[in-house]
Amino acid sequence: MKYRLQGISTLSIARFGCLLGWIVTVIPSLTCGLALWGILVAVRNWFESWEHVSLEVLGFEYSADLIELLQLEGFLTTLQVVEGRAFILIVALVISVGVLGGGLIALTLIVLGWGYNLLAWLTGGLELELKEVPIPPALPSNSDDERDRLFPD
């Protein structure tokens, strides 16, 4: 049997592209979000360790608050707020990257589908030769008699 593929439905290929793009981008975006959260926690802990710095010079001990001295209170507060809302931000990141990835792959596949449809219109499309595959025979049903014979109590 010979068939000719004369066109590709751009709607079906767009749906496929959206799903494919979402699947491809969810795991990397989740990994990046969790890594960013870990980095954020490490940076916040590092900055918080600057609050009480003690130096001993020639037997005298000096203590200073580097956060206040460098005027980083606002930055530290922002880090603490962002870290407190990290779960919501990670979910938003995963969803937005998934939508963006799905949209980009869908758009790419739509353009490729239009290109194929144009070439198929000009050349007649791909000619496919299909071979019918026989359906395997159905398995016999296991009646109670067969079950009792195979698995006696």
PyMOL commands that place a pseudoatom at each C-alpha (Angstrom):
pseudoatom trace, name=CA, resn=MET, resi=1, chain=A, elem=C, hetatm=0, pos=[0.000, 0.000, 0.000]
pseudoatom trace, name=CA, resn=LYS, resi=2, chain=A, elem=C, hetatm=0, pos=[1.320, 3.400, -0.907]
pseudoatom trace, name=CA, resn=TYR, resi=3, chain=A, elem=C, hetatm=0, pos=[0.197, 6.616, 0.726]
pseudoatom trace, name=CA, resn=ARG, resi=4, chain=A, elem=C, hetatm=0, pos=[1.201, 10.191, 0.221]
pseudoatom trace, name=CA, resn=LEU, resi=5, chain=A, elem=C, hetatm=0, pos=[1.762, 12.578, 3.145]
pseudoatom trace, name=CA, resn=GLN, resi=6, chain=A, elem=C, hetatm=0, pos=[0.603, 15.862, 1.683]
pseudoatom trace, name=CA, resn=GLY, resi=7, chain=A, elem=C, hetatm=0, pos=[0.364, 18.005, 4.787]
pseudoatom trace, name=CA, resn=ILE, resi=8, chain=A, elem=C, hetatm=0, pos=[0.894, 18.225, 8.523]
pseudoatom trace, name=CA, resn=SER, resi=9, chain=A, elem=C, hetatm=0, pos=[-1.698, 19.732, 10.841]
pseudoatom trace, name=CA, resn=THR, resi=10, chain=A, elem=C, hetatm=0, pos=[-0.029, 22.684, 12.532]
pseudoatom trace, name=CA, resn=LEU, resi=11, chain=A, elem=C, hetatm=0, pos=[-2.475, 22.524, 15.459]
pseudoatom trace, name=CA, resn=SER, resi=12, chain=A, elem=C, hetatm=0, pos=[-1.572, 18.926, 16.308]
pseudoatom trace, name=CA, resn=ILE, resi=13, chain=A, elem=C, hetatm=0, pos=[2.147, 19.567, 15.910]
pseudoatom trace, name=CA, resn=ALA, resi=14, chain=A, elem=C, hetatm=0, pos=[1.822, 22.680, 18.124]
pseudoatom trace, name=CA, resn=ARG, resi=15, chain=A, elem=C, hetatm=0, pos=[0.131, 20.656, 20.892]
pseudoatom trace, name=CA, resn=PHE, resi=16, chain=A, elem=C, hetatm=0, pos=[2.855, 18.040, 20.611]
pseudoatom trace, name=CA, resn=GLY, resi=17, chain=A, elem=C, hetatm=0, pos=[5.526, 20.767, 20.767]
pseudoatom trace, name=CA, resn=CYS, resi=18, chain=A, elem=C, hetatm=0, pos=[3.980, 22.335, 23.872]
pseudoatom trace, name=CA, resn=LEU, resi=19, chain=A, elem=C, hetatm=0, pos=[3.929, 19.019, 25.697]
pseudoatom trace, name=CA, resn=LEU, resi=20, chain=A, elem=C, hetatm=0, pos=[7.424, 18.115, 24.548]
pseudoatom trace, name=CA, resn=GLY, resi=21, chain=A, elem=C, hetatm=0, pos=[8.800, 21.514, 25.526]
pseudoatom trace, name=CA, resn=TRP, resi=22, chain=A, elem=C, hetatm=0, pos=[7.207, 21.346, 28.951]
pseudoatom trace, name=CA, resn=ILE, resi=23, chain=A, elem=C, hetatm=0, pos=[8.591, 17.856, 29.601]
pseudoatom trace, name=CA, resn=VAL, resi=24, chain=A, elem=C, hetatm=0, pos=[12.062, 18.831, 28.396]
pseudoatom trace, name=CA, resn=THR, resi=25, chain=A, elem=C, hetatm=0, pos=[12.277, 22.007, 30.505]
pseudoatom trace, name=CA, resn=VAL, resi=26, chain=A, elem=C, hetatm=0, pos=[10.645, 21.016, 33.804]
pseudoatom trace, name=CA, resn=ILE, resi=27, chain=A, elem=C, hetatm=0, pos=[13.483, 18.936, 35.273]
pseudoatom trace, name=CA, resn=PRO, resi=28, chain=A, elem=C, hetatm=0, pos=[16.297, 21.392, 34.371]
pseudoatom trace, name=CA, resn=SER, resi=29, chain=A, elem=C, hetatm=0, pos=[14.302, 24.384, 35.640]
pseudoatom trace, name=CA, resn=LEU, resi=30, chain=A, elem=C, hetatm=0, pos=[13.507, 22.577, 38.896]
pseudoatom trace, name=CA, resn=THR, resi=31, chain=A, elem=C, hetatm=0, pos=[17.179, 21.678, 39.301]
pseudoatom trace, name=CA, resn=CYS, resi=32, chain=A, elem=C, hetatm=0, pos=[18.244, 25.267, 38.606]
pseudoatom trace, name=CA, resn=GLY, resi=33, chain=A, elem=C, hetatm=0, pos=[15.654, 26.590, 41.068]
pseudoatom trace, name=CA, resn=LEU, resi=34, chain=A, elem=C, hetatm=0, pos=[16.818, 24.276, 43.845]
pseudoatom trace, name=CA, resn=ALA, resi=35, chain=A, elem=C, hetatm=0, pos=[20.478, 25.104, 43.120]
pseudoatom trace, name=CA, resn=LEU, resi=36, chain=A, elem=C, hetatm=0, pos=[19.662, 28.817, 43.215]
pseudoatom trace, name=CA, resn=TRP, resi=37, chain=A, elem=C, hetatm=0, pos=[17.897, 28.324, 46.557]
pseudoatom trace, name=CA, resn=GLY, resi=38, chain=A, elem=C, hetatm=0, pos=[20.991, 26.582, 47.948]
pseudoatom trace, name=CA, resn=ILE, resi=39, chain=A, elem=C, hetatm=0, pos=[23.248, 29.383, 46.723]
pseudoatom trace, name=CA, resn=LEU, resi=40, chain=A, elem=C, hetatm=0, pos=[20.883, 31.954, 48.235]
pseudoatom trace, name=CA, resn=VAL, resi=41, chain=A, elem=C, hetatm=0, pos=[21.029, 30.220, 51.635]
pseudoatom trace, name=CA, resn=ALA, resi=42, chain=A, elem=C, hetatm=0, pos=[24.841, 30.047, 51.475]
pseudoatom trace, name=CA, resn=VAL, resi=43, chain=A, elem=C, hetatm=0, pos=[25.161, 33.737, 50.559]
pseudoatom trace, name=CA, resn=ARG, resi=44, chain=A, elem=C, hetatm=0, pos=[22.742, 34.765, 53.336]
pseudoatom trace, name=CA, resn=ASN, resi=45, chain=A, elem=C, hetatm=0, pos=[24.653, 32.697, 55.913]
pseudoatom trace, name=CA, resn=TRP, resi=46, chain=A, elem=C, hetatm=0, pos=[27.927, 34.206, 54.712]
pseudoatom trace, name=CA, resn=PHE, resi=47, chain=A, elem=C, hetatm=0, pos=[26.595, 37.748, 55.038]
pseudoatom trace, name=CA, resn=GLU, resi=48, chain=A, elem=C, hetatm=0, pos=[25.072, 37.034, 58.451]
pseudoatom trace, name=CA, resn=SER, resi=49, chain=A, elem=C, hetatm=0, pos=[28.479, 35.869, 59.649]
pseudoatom trace, name=CA, resn=TRP, resi=50, chain=A, elem=C, hetatm=0, pos=[29.720, 39.417, 59.013]
pseudoatom trace, name=CA, resn=GLU, resi=51, chain=A, elem=C, hetatm=0, pos=[27.473, 40.873, 61.726]
pseudoatom trace, name=CA, resn=HIS, resi=52, chain=A, elem=C, hetatm=0, pos=[29.855, 40.170, 64.596]
pseudoatom trace, name=CA, resn=VAL, resi=53, chain=A, elem=C, hetatm=0, pos=[33.455, 40.139, 63.407]
pseudoatom trace, name=CA, resn=SER, resi=54, chain=A, elem=C, hetatm=0, pos=[36.188, 40.145, 66.067]
pseudoatom trace, name=CA, resn=LEU, resi=55, chain=A, elem=C, hetatm=0, pos=[39.791, 40.946, 65.339]
pseudoatom trace, name=CA, resn=GLU, resi=56, chain=A, elem=C, hetatm=0, pos=[42.673, 40.665, 67.757]
pseudoatom trace, name=CA, resn=VAL, resi=57, chain=A, elem=C, hetatm=0, pos=[45.562, 42.974, 67.025]
pseudoatom trace, name=CA, resn=LEU, resi=58, chain=A, elem=C, hetatm=0, pos=[48.549, 43.334, 69.406]
pseudoatom trace, name=CA, resn=GLY, resi=59, chain=A, elem=C, hetatm=0, pos=[46.578, 41.880, 72.283]
pseudoatom trace, name=CA, resn=PHE, resi=60, chain=A, elem=C, hetatm=0, pos=[43.573, 44.149, 71.812]
pseudoatom trace, name=CA, resn=GLU, resi=61, chain=A, elem=C, hetatm=0, pos=[40.295, 42.709, 70.615]
pseudoatom trace, name=CA, resn=TYR, resi=62, chain=A, elem=C, hetatm=0, pos=[38.217, 44.758, 68.227]
pseudoatom trace, name=CA, resn=SER, resi=63, chain=A, elem=C, hetatm=0, pos=[34.694, 43.845, 67.221]
pseudoatom trace, name=CA, resn=ALA, resi=64, chain=A, elem=C, hetatm=0, pos=[32.741, 45.351, 64.391]
pseudoatom trace, name=CA, resn=ASP, resi=65, chain=A, elem=C, hetatm=0, pos=[29.462, 44.912, 62.595]
pseudoatom trace, name=CA, resn=LEU, resi=66, chain=A, elem=C, hetatm=0, pos=[30.507, 44.813, 58.933]
pseudoatom trace, name=CA, resn=ILE, resi=67, chain=A, elem=C, hetatm=0, pos=[26.891, 44.726, 57.741]
pseudoatom trace, name=CA, resn=GLU, resi=68, chain=A, elem=C, hetatm=0, pos=[26.231, 48.080, 59.386]
pseudoatom trace, name=CA, resn=LEU, resi=69, chain=A, elem=C, hetatm=0, pos=[29.648, 49.462, 58.467]
pseudoatom trace, name=CA, resn=LEU, resi=70, chain=A, elem=C, hetatm=0, pos=[29.211, 48.615, 54.768]
pseudoatom trace, name=CA, resn=GLN, resi=71, chain=A, elem=C, hetatm=0, pos=[25.507, 49.575, 54.836]
pseudoatom trace, name=CA, resn=LEU, resi=72, chain=A, elem=C, hetatm=0, pos=[24.297, 46.141, 53.681]
pseudoatom trace, name=CA, resn=GLU, resi=73, chain=A, elem=C, hetatm=0, pos=[21.254, 45.899, 55.982]
pseudoatom trace, name=CA, resn=GLY, resi=74, chain=A, elem=C, hetatm=0, pos=[18.831, 46.332, 53.089]
pseudoatom trace, name=CA, resn=PHE, resi=75, chain=A, elem=C, hetatm=0, pos=[20.572, 43.685, 51.022]
pseudoatom trace, name=CA, resn=LEU, resi=76, chain=A, elem=C, hetatm=0, pos=[20.560, 41.199, 53.910]
pseudoatom trace, name=CA, resn=THR, resi=77, chain=A, elem=C, hetatm=0, pos=[16.873, 41.877, 54.558]
pseudoatom trace, name=CA, resn=THR, resi=78, chain=A, elem=C, hetatm=0, pos=[16.115, 41.292, 50.880]
pseudoatom trace, name=CA, resn=LEU, resi=79, chain=A, elem=C, hetatm=0, pos=[18.012, 37.981, 50.961]
pseudoatom trace, name=CA, resn=GLN, resi=80, chain=A, elem=C, hetatm=0, pos=[16.031, 36.884, 54.023]
pseudoatom trace, name=CA, resn=VAL, resi=81, chain=A, elem=C, hetatm=0, pos=[12.694, 37.797, 52.412]
pseudoatom trace, name=CA, resn=VAL, resi=82, chain=A, elem=C, hetatm=0, pos=[13.553, 36.047, 49.141]
pseudoatom trace, name=CA, resn=GLU, resi=83, chain=A, elem=C, hetatm=0, pos=[14.702, 32.949, 51.001]
pseudoatom trace, name=CA, resn=GLY, resi=84, chain=A, elem=C, hetatm=0, pos=[11.454, 32.892, 52.958]
pseudoatom trace, name=CA, resn=ARG, resi=85, chain=A, elem=C, hetatm=0, pos=[9.492, 32.896, 49.716]
pseudoatom trace, name=CA, resn=ALA, resi=86, chain=A, elem=C, hetatm=0, pos=[11.804, 30.524, 47.854]
pseudoatom trace, name=CA, resn=PHE, resi=87, chain=A, elem=C, hetatm=0, pos=[9.233, 27.752, 47.389]
pseudoatom trace, name=CA, resn=ILE, resi=88, chain=A, elem=C, hetatm=0, pos=[6.791, 30.087, 45.649]
pseudoatom trace, name=CA, resn=LEU, resi=89, chain=A, elem=C, hetatm=0, pos=[9.593, 31.497, 43.503]
pseudoatom trace, name=CA, resn=ILE, resi=90, chain=A, elem=C, hetatm=0, pos=[10.785, 28.015, 42.492]
pseudoatom trace, name=CA, resn=VAL, resi=91, chain=A, elem=C, hetatm=0, pos=[7.250, 26.990, 41.503]
pseudoatom trace, name=CA, resn=ALA, resi=92, chain=A, elem=C, hetatm=0, pos=[6.867, 30.224, 39.497]
pseudoatom trace, name=CA, resn=LEU, resi=93, chain=A, elem=C, hetatm=0, pos=[10.246, 29.592, 37.843]
pseudoatom trace, name=CA, resn=VAL, resi=94, chain=A, elem=C, hetatm=0, pos=[9.346, 26.019, 36.886]
pseudoatom trace, name=CA, resn=ILE, resi=95, chain=A, elem=C, hetatm=0, pos=[5.968, 27.054, 35.481]
pseudoatom trace, name=CA, resn=SER, resi=96, chain=A, elem=C, hetatm=0, pos=[7.292, 30.052, 33.554]
pseudoatom trace, name=CA, resn=VAL, resi=97, chain=A, elem=C, hetatm=0, pos=[10.267, 28.166, 32.093]
pseudoatom trace, name=CA, resn=GLY, resi=98, chain=A, elem=C, hetatm=0, pos=[7.969, 25.260, 31.198]
pseudoatom trace, name=CA, resn=VAL, resi=99, chain=A, elem=C, hetatm=0, pos=[5.555, 27.584, 29.408]
pseudoatom trace, name=CA, resn=LEU, resi=100, chain=A, elem=C, hetatm=0, pos=[8.397, 29.388, 27.660]
pseudoatom trace, name=CA, resn=GLY, resi=101, chain=A, elem=C, hetatm=0, pos=[10.068, 26.134, 26.595]
pseudoatom trace, name=CA, resn=GLY, resi=102, chain=A, elem=C, hetatm=0, pos=[6.786, 24.650, 25.429]
pseudoatom trace, name=CA, resn=GLY, resi=103, chain=A, elem=C, hetatm=0, pos=[5.966, 27.776, 23.473]
pseudoatom trace, name=CA, resn=LEU, resi=104, chain=A, elem=C, hetatm=0, pos=[9.375, 27.938, 21.801]
pseudoatom trace, name=CA, resn=ILE, resi=105, chain=A, elem=C, hetatm=0, pos=[9.357, 24.289, 20.780]
pseudoatom trace, name=CA, resn=ALA, resi=106, chain=A, elem=C, hetatm=0, pos=[5.730, 24.574, 19.600]
pseudoatom trace, name=CA, resn=LEU, resi=107, chain=A, elem=C, hetatm=0, pos=[6.627, 27.648, 17.540]
pseudoatom trace, name=CA, resn=THR, resi=108, chain=A, elem=C, hetatm=0, pos=[9.628, 25.848, 16.051]
pseudoatom trace, name=CA, resn=LEU, resi=109, chain=A, elem=C, hetatm=0, pos=[7.526, 22.825, 15.108]
pseudoatom trace, name=CA, resn=ILE, resi=110, chain=A, elem=C, hetatm=0, pos=[4.798, 25.043, 13.613]
pseudoatom trace, name=CA, resn=VAL, resi=111, chain=A, elem=C, hetatm=0, pos=[7.372, 26.757, 11.381]
pseudoatom trace, name=CA, resn=LEU, resi=112, chain=A, elem=C, hetatm=0, pos=[8.771, 23.355, 10.370]
pseudoatom trace, name=CA, resn=GLY, resi=113, chain=A, elem=C, hetatm=0, pos=[5.232, 22.138, 9.658]
pseudoatom trace, name=CA, resn=TRP, resi=114, chain=A, elem=C, hetatm=0, pos=[4.562, 25.170, 7.457]
pseudoatom trace, name=CA, resn=GLY, resi=115, chain=A, elem=C, hetatm=0, pos=[7.838, 24.508, 5.663]
pseudoatom trace, name=CA, resn=TYR, resi=116, chain=A, elem=C, hetatm=0, pos=[6.909, 20.883, 5.046]
pseudoatom trace, name=CA, resn=ASN, resi=117, chain=A, elem=C, hetatm=0, pos=[3.419, 21.836, 3.894]
pseudoatom trace, name=CA, resn=LEU, resi=118, chain=A, elem=C, hetatm=0, pos=[4.903, 24.339, 1.424]
pseudoatom trace, name=CA, resn=LEU, resi=119, chain=A, elem=C, hetatm=0, pos=[7.368, 21.775, 0.072]
pseudoatom trace, name=CA, resn=ALA, resi=120, chain=A, elem=C, hetatm=0, pos=[4.634, 19.131, -0.085]
pseudoatom trace, name=CA, resn=TRP, resi=121, chain=A, elem=C, hetatm=0, pos=[2.465, 21.546, -2.059]
pseudoatom trace, name=CA, resn=LEU, resi=122, chain=A, elem=C, hetatm=0, pos=[5.315, 22.157, -4.491]
pseudoatom trace, name=CA, resn=THR, resi=123, chain=A, elem=C, hetatm=0, pos=[6.558, 18.567, -4.820]
pseudoatom trace, name=CA, resn=GLY, resi=124, chain=A, elem=C, hetatm=0, pos=[3.537, 16.436, -3.975]
pseudoatom trace, name=CA, resn=GLY, resi=125, chain=A, elem=C, hetatm=0, pos=[4.657, 15.375, -0.511]
pseudoatom trace, name=CA, resn=LEU, resi=126, chain=A, elem=C, hetatm=0, pos=[6.355, 12.284, 0.818]
pseudoatom trace, name=CA, resn=GLU, resi=127, chain=A, elem=C, hetatm=0, pos=[5.335, 8.959, -0.607]
pseudoatom trace, name=CA, resn=LEU, resi=128, chain=A, elem=C, hetatm=0, pos=[5.159, 6.265, 2.025]
pseudoatom trace, name=CA, resn=GLU, resi=129, chain=A, elem=C, hetatm=0, pos=[4.952, 2.555, 1.431]
pseudoatom trace, name=CA, resn=LEU, resi=130, chain=A, elem=C, hetatm=0, pos=[3.107, 0.876, 4.265]
pseudoatom trace, name=CA, resn=LYS, resi=131, chain=A, elem=C, hetatm=0, pos=[2.971, -2.811, 5.079]
pseudoatom trace, name=CA, resn=GLU, resi=132, chain=A, elem=C, hetatm=0, pos=[0.031, -4.250, 6.930]
pseudoatom trace, name=CA, resn=VAL, resi=133, chain=A, elem=C, hetatm=0, pos=[1.037, -5.992, 10.116]
pseudoatom trace, name=CA, resn=PRO, resi=134, chain=A, elem=C, hetatm=0, pos=[-1.012, -9.055, 11.078]
pseudoatom trace, name=CA, resn=ILE, resi=135, chain=A, elem=C, hetatm=0, pos=[-2.841, -8.866, 14.369]
pseudoatom trace, name=CA, resn=PRO, resi=136, chain=A, elem=C, hetatm=0, pos=[-1.499, -11.432, 16.847]
pseudoatom trace, name=CA, resn=PRO, resi=137, chain=A, elem=C, hetatm=0, pos=[-3.999, -14.106, 17.834]
pseudoatom trace, name=CA, resn=ALA, resi=138, chain=A, elem=C, hetatm=0, pos=[-5.914, -13.457, 21.012]
pseudoatom trace, name=CA, resn=LEU, resi=139, chain=A, elem=C, hetatm=0, pos=[-4.814, -15.307, 24.117]
pseudoatom trace, name=CA, resn=PRO, resi=140, chain=A, elem=C, hetatm=0, pos=[-7.230, -18.027, 25.224]
pseudoatom trace, name=CA, resn=SER, resi=141, chain=A, elem=C, hetatm=0, pos=[-9.412, -17.031, 28.111]
pseudoatom trace, name=CA, resn=ASN, resi=142, chain=A, elem=C, hetatm=0, pos=[-8.675, -18.784, 31.375]
pseudoatom trace, name=CA, resn=SER, resi=143, chain=A, elem=C, hetatm=0, pos=[-11.832, -20.525, 32.359]
pseudoatom trace, name=CA, resn=ASP, resi=144, chain=A, elem=C, hetatm=0, pos=[-12.301, -21.907, 35.831]
pseudoatom trace, name=CA, resn=ASP, resi=145, chain=A, elem=C, hetatm=0, pos=[-11.673, -25.470, 34.549]
pseudoatom trace, name=CA, resn=GLU, resi=146, chain=A, elem=C, hetatm=0, pos=[-8.286, -24.527, 33.082]
pseudoatom trace, name=CA, resn=ARG, resi=147, chain=A, elem=C, hetatm=0, pos=[-7.342, -22.583, 36.216]
pseudoatom trace, name=CA, resn=ASP, resi=148, chain=A, elem=C, hetatm=0, pos=[-8.230, -25.533, 38.432]
pseudoatom trace, name=CA, resn=ARG, resi=149, chain=A, elem=C, hetatm=0, pos=[-6.231, -27.878, 36.211]
pseudoatom trace, name=CA, resn=LEU, resi=150, chain=A, elem=C, hetatm=0, pos=[-3.145, -25.618, 36.211]
pseudoatom trace, name=CA, resn=PHE, resi=151, chain=A, elem=C, hetatm=0, pos=[-3.335, -24.518, 39.862]
pseudoatom trace, name=CA, resn=PRO, resi=152, chain=A, elem=C, hetatm=0, pos=[-4.889, -27.234, 42.005]
pseudoatom trace, name=CA, resn=ASP, resi=153, chain=A, elem=C, hetatm=0, pos=[-5.693, -26.313, 45.595]
for i in range(1, 153): cmd.bond("trace and resi %d" % i, "trace and resi %d" % (i + 1))
show_as sticks, trace
zoom trace
